[in-house]
Amino acid sequence: MAFGDEQKVVREVLASWADTVVDWSDFNAGRFEPPAPDPAAGEQASWIRPAVRVGDARRAELGPVAIRRTTGVVIVQVFVPIGAGDAIAASLAASVAAVFRDLEQDGMQFLEPQPRPVGPEPDGAWYQVNVEIPFRRDERI
């Protein structure tokens, strides 16, 4: 499985997850224009930005059929308009965590997600929570 395949798995998982707007720019999908940061719109004005970061690749087992283990993390940034309430951010982050928790798909095993509040963005329009989901995958080589 190559890096593009890992991105494909994340894309498939999030496509079946919810109707939240997704910024795929880290997946080479072009320029993204976020929704207007309207606090009254709450969750409808919220959006997410996923990214895949590969951390390490090594041989986990030697022998007639060696195993290469790759580890990394999927980071899903959750953005909610400032003033909409942190409960919406917490709910979206929990929902993202739930969809990846204990998931195994196409050779990728997702481990325990960790929501991490970041706080207001520098421009002051968005409140951010990152959900970090470690993963590993083993390949027989």
C-alpha positions as YAML, in Angstrom:
chain: A
units: angstrom
residues:
- id: 1
  name: MET
  ca: [0.00, 0.00, 0.00]
- id: 2
  name: ALA
  ca: [1.40, 3.37, -0.95]
- id: 3
  name: PHE
  ca: [0.74, 6.81, 0.50]
- id: 4
  name: GLY
  ca: [-2.00, 7.45, -2.08]
- id: 5
  name: ASP
  ca: [-3.75, 4.26, -0.97]
- id: 6
  name: GLU
  ca: [-3.70, 5.43, 2.65]
- id: 7
  name: GLN
  ca: [-5.28, 8.71, 1.57]
- id: 8
  name: LYS
  ca: [-7.89, 6.72, -0.38]
- id: 9
  name: VAL
  ca: [-8.89, 4.78, 2.75]
- id: 10
  name: VAL
  ca: [-9.25, 8.00, 4.78]
- id: 11
  name: ARG
  ca: [-11.30, 9.54, 1.96]
- id: 12
  name: GLU
  ca: [-13.62, 6.51, 1.87]
- id: 13
  name: VAL
  ca: [-14.11, 6.50, 5.64]
- id: 14
  name: LEU
  ca: [-14.91, 10.21, 5.83]
- id: 15
  name: ALA
  ca: [-17.13, 10.16, 2.72]
- id: 16
  name: SER
  ca: [-19.46, 7.71, 4.47]
- id: 17
  name: TRP
  ca: [-19.28, 9.57, 7.78]
- id: 18
  name: ALA
  ca: [-21.37, 12.75, 7.60]
- id: 19
  name: ASP
  ca: [-22.50, 15.76, 5.62]
- id: 20
  name: THR
  ca: [-19.89, 18.08, 7.13]
- id: 21
  name: VAL
  ca: [-17.94, 20.10, 4.55]
- id: 22
  name: VAL
  ca: [-14.47, 18.62, 3.98]
- id: 23
  name: ASP
  ca: [-11.35, 20.49, 2.91]
- id: 24
  name: TRP
  ca: [-9.44, 17.92, 0.83]
- id: 25
  name: SER
  ca: [-6.60, 20.34, -0.01]
- id: 26
  name: ASP
  ca: [-4.03, 18.18, 1.81]
- id: 27
  name: PHE
  ca: [-5.02, 15.41, -0.63]
- id: 28
  name: ASN
  ca: [-4.05, 17.58, -3.63]
- id: 29
  name: ALA
  ca: [-7.68, 18.41, -4.33]
- id: 30
  name: GLY
  ca: [-7.14, 22.08, -5.07]
- id: 31
  name: ARG
  ca: [-8.13, 25.27, -3.35]
- id: 32
  name: PHE
  ca: [-10.74, 25.23, -0.59]
- id: 33
  name: GLU
  ca: [-13.11, 28.02, 0.39]
- id: 34
  name: PRO
  ca: [-14.54, 27.42, 3.88]
- id: 35
  name: PRO
  ca: [-18.16, 28.25, 4.62]
- id: 36
  name: ALA
  ca: [-18.93, 31.65, 6.12]
- id: 37
  name: PRO
  ca: [-18.13, 31.55, 9.86]
- id: 38
  name: ASP
  ca: [-21.73, 32.19, 10.95]
- id: 39
  name: PRO
  ca: [-22.17, 31.28, 14.67]
- id: 40
  name: ALA
  ca: [-25.95, 31.07, 14.21]
- id: 41
  name: ALA
  ca: [-25.48, 28.31, 11.60]
- id: 42
  name: GLY
  ca: [-23.59, 26.17, 14.14]
- id: 43
  name: GLU
  ca: [-22.76, 22.73, 12.79]
- id: 44
  name: GLN
  ca: [-23.90, 23.65, 9.25]
- id: 45
  name: ALA
  ca: [-21.10, 26.26, 9.08]
- id: 46
  name: SER
  ca: [-18.51, 23.83, 10.50]
- id: 47
  name: TRP
  ca: [-15.95, 21.95, 8.42]
- id: 48
  name: ILE
  ca: [-13.05, 19.52, 8.71]
- id: 49
  name: ARG
  ca: [-9.59, 19.15, 7.13]
- id: 50
  name: PRO
  ca: [-8.04, 15.64, 7.15]
- id: 51
  name: ALA
  ca: [-4.35, 14.89, 6.62]
- id: 52
  name: VAL
  ca: [-2.30, 11.68, 6.59]
- id: 53
  name: ARG
  ca: [1.19, 11.75, 8.09]
- id: 54
  name: VAL
  ca: [3.40, 8.67, 7.73]
- id: 55
  name: GLY
  ca: [5.82, 8.36, 10.62]
- id: 56
  name: ASP
  ca: [7.91, 5.23, 10.30]
- id: 57
  name: ALA
  ca: [8.35, 2.20, 8.07]
- id: 58
  name: ARG
  ca: [10.44, -0.79, 9.11]
- id: 59
  name: ARG
  ca: [10.67, -4.53, 8.93]
- id: 60
  name: ALA
  ca: [8.60, -6.02, 11.72]
- id: 61
  name: GLU
  ca: [9.42, -9.67, 10.94]
- id: 62
  name: LEU
  ca: [12.06, -11.48, 8.93]
- id: 63
  name: GLY
  ca: [11.77, -14.92, 7.43]
- id: 64
  name: PRO
  ca: [10.40, -16.49, 4.27]
- id: 65
  name: VAL
  ca: [7.64, -13.90, 4.25]
- id: 66
  name: ALA
  ca: [8.88, -10.66, 5.76]
- id: 67
  name: ILE
  ca: [6.49, -8.07, 7.14]
- id: 68
  name: ARG
  ca: [7.00, -4.34, 6.67]
- id: 69
  name: ARG
  ca: [5.18, -2.22, 9.26]
- id: 70
  name: THR
  ca: [4.26, 1.37, 8.53]
- id: 71
  name: THR
  ca: [2.98, 3.64, 11.25]
- id: 72
  name: GLY
  ca: [1.56, 7.13, 11.09]
- id: 73
  name: VAL
  ca: [-1.27, 9.36, 12.12]
- id: 74
  name: VAL
  ca: [-4.39, 10.75, 10.53]
- id: 75
  name: ILE
  ca: [-5.11, 14.25, 11.77]
- id: 76
  name: VAL
  ca: [-8.62, 15.59, 11.30]
- id: 77
  name: GLN
  ca: [-8.89, 19.29, 12.10]
- id: 78
  name: VAL
  ca: [-12.43, 20.29, 13.14]
- id: 79
  name: PHE
  ca: [-13.41, 23.95, 12.66]
- id: 80
  name: VAL
  ca: [-16.50, 25.51, 14.24]
- id: 81
  name: PRO
  ca: [-17.42, 29.21, 14.02]
- id: 82
  name: ILE
  ca: [-16.34, 31.23, 17.07]
- id: 83
  name: GLY
  ca: [-19.46, 31.90, 19.12]
- id: 84
  name: ALA
  ca: [-21.27, 28.73, 18.04]
- id: 85
  name: GLY
  ca: [-20.30, 26.99, 21.26]
- id: 86
  name: ASP
  ca: [-17.58, 24.50, 22.05]
- id: 87
  name: ALA
  ca: [-20.18, 21.73, 22.46]
- id: 88
  name: ILE
  ca: [-20.53, 21.59, 18.66]
- id: 89
  name: ALA
  ca: [-16.76, 21.25, 18.26]
- id: 90
  name: ALA
  ca: [-16.65, 18.54, 20.93]
- id: 91
  name: SER
  ca: [-19.54, 16.68, 19.32]
- id: 92
  name: LEU
  ca: [-17.98, 16.74, 15.84]
- id: 93
  name: ALA
  ca: [-14.59, 15.67, 17.24]
- id: 94
  name: ALA
  ca: [-16.25, 12.79, 19.12]
- id: 95
  name: SER
  ca: [-18.06, 11.77, 15.95]
- id: 96
  name: VAL
  ca: [-14.81, 11.74, 13.94]
- id: 97
  name: ALA
  ca: [-13.14, 9.71, 16.69]
- id: 98
  name: ALA
  ca: [-15.98, 7.20, 16.73]
- id: 99
  name: VAL
  ca: [-15.85, 6.52, 12.99]
- id: 100
  name: PHE
  ca: [-12.13, 5.64, 13.13]
- id: 101
  name: ARG
  ca: [-12.03, 3.90, 16.54]
- id: 102
  name: ASP
  ca: [-10.94, 0.25, 16.15]
- id: 103
  name: LEU
  ca: [-11.49, 0.39, 12.39]
- id: 104
  name: GLU
  ca: [-9.58, -1.95, 10.11]
- id: 105
  name: GLN
  ca: [-9.90, -1.24, 6.40]
- id: 106
  name: ASP
  ca: [-7.77, -2.28, 3.43]
- id: 107
  name: GLY
  ca: [-4.85, -3.31, 5.64]
- id: 108
  name: MET
  ca: [-4.90, -0.19, 7.80]
- id: 109
  name: GLN
  ca: [-5.59, -0.59, 11.50]
- id: 110
  name: PHE
  ca: [-6.66, 2.61, 13.22]
- id: 111
  name: LEU
  ca: [-5.81, 2.89, 16.91]
- id: 112
  name: GLU
  ca: [-7.34, 4.99, 19.70]
- id: 113
  name: PRO
  ca: [-8.25, 8.52, 18.51]
- id: 114
  name: GLN
  ca: [-7.27, 11.49, 20.66]
- id: 115
  name: PRO
  ca: [-9.24, 14.75, 20.41]
- id: 116
  name: ARG
  ca: [-7.04, 17.75, 21.26]
- id: 117
  name: PRO
  ca: [-8.56, 21.23, 21.60]
- id: 118
  name: VAL
  ca: [-6.42, 23.84, 19.84]
- id: 119
  name: GLY
  ca: [-8.56, 26.91, 20.45]
- id: 120
  name: PRO
  ca: [-9.29, 29.95, 18.30]
- id: 121
  name: GLU
  ca: [-7.53, 30.32, 14.97]
- id: 122
  name: PRO
  ca: [-5.26, 33.37, 14.58]
- id: 123
  name: ASP
  ca: [-7.85, 35.15, 12.39]
- id: 124
  name: GLY
  ca: [-10.42, 34.70, 15.16]
- id: 125
  name: ALA
  ca: [-13.16, 33.23, 12.97]
- id: 126
  name: TRP
  ca: [-12.85, 29.53, 13.88]
- id: 127
  name: TYR
  ca: [-12.49, 27.40, 16.99]
- id: 128
  name: GLN
  ca: [-10.35, 24.32, 16.28]
- id: 129
  name: VAL
  ca: [-10.14, 20.81, 17.70]
- id: 130
  name: ASN
  ca: [-7.73, 18.27, 16.22]
- id: 131
  name: VAL
  ca: [-8.50, 14.56, 16.29]
- id: 132
  name: GLU
  ca: [-5.31, 12.52, 16.03]
- id: 133
  name: ILE
  ca: [-5.80, 8.90, 14.97]
- id: 134
  name: PRO
  ca: [-2.67, 6.75, 15.00]
- id: 135
  name: PHE
  ca: [-2.57, 3.92, 12.47]
- id: 136
  name: ARG
  ca: [-0.41, 1.02, 11.41]
- id: 137
  name: ARG
  ca: [-0.40, -1.32, 8.51]
- id: 138
  name: ASP
  ca: [1.54, -4.48, 7.88]
- id: 139
  name: GLU
  ca: [2.55, -5.60, 4.41]
- id: 140
  name: ARG
  ca: [3.89, -8.99, 3.52]
- id: 141
  name: ILE
  ca: [6.91, -8.61, 1.25]
...
